[in-house]
Amino acid sequence: QVDGIWFDSKAESQYYLILKSLKQEGKVKEFKCQVSYELIPGYRDSTGKKIRNTQYIADFVVTYPD
């Protein structure tokens, strides 16, 4: 746990601290943690069975100044 955020691994929490430092230095404009992207929307198949959506959760999304 770092800054009240629980991470899945020590490496992920260390990368968070790196991004936080880079933001303070102005090398990173902003970053977000655990951003979810829907890859395939949910739907009903030909028999009417509900198929769940497929999503990807990025550990970090980073925006650079340029």
Secondary structure, 3 states (H helix, E strand, C coil): CECCECCCCHHHHHHHHHHHHHHHCCCCCEEEEEEEEEEECCEECCCCCEECCEEEEEEEEEECCC
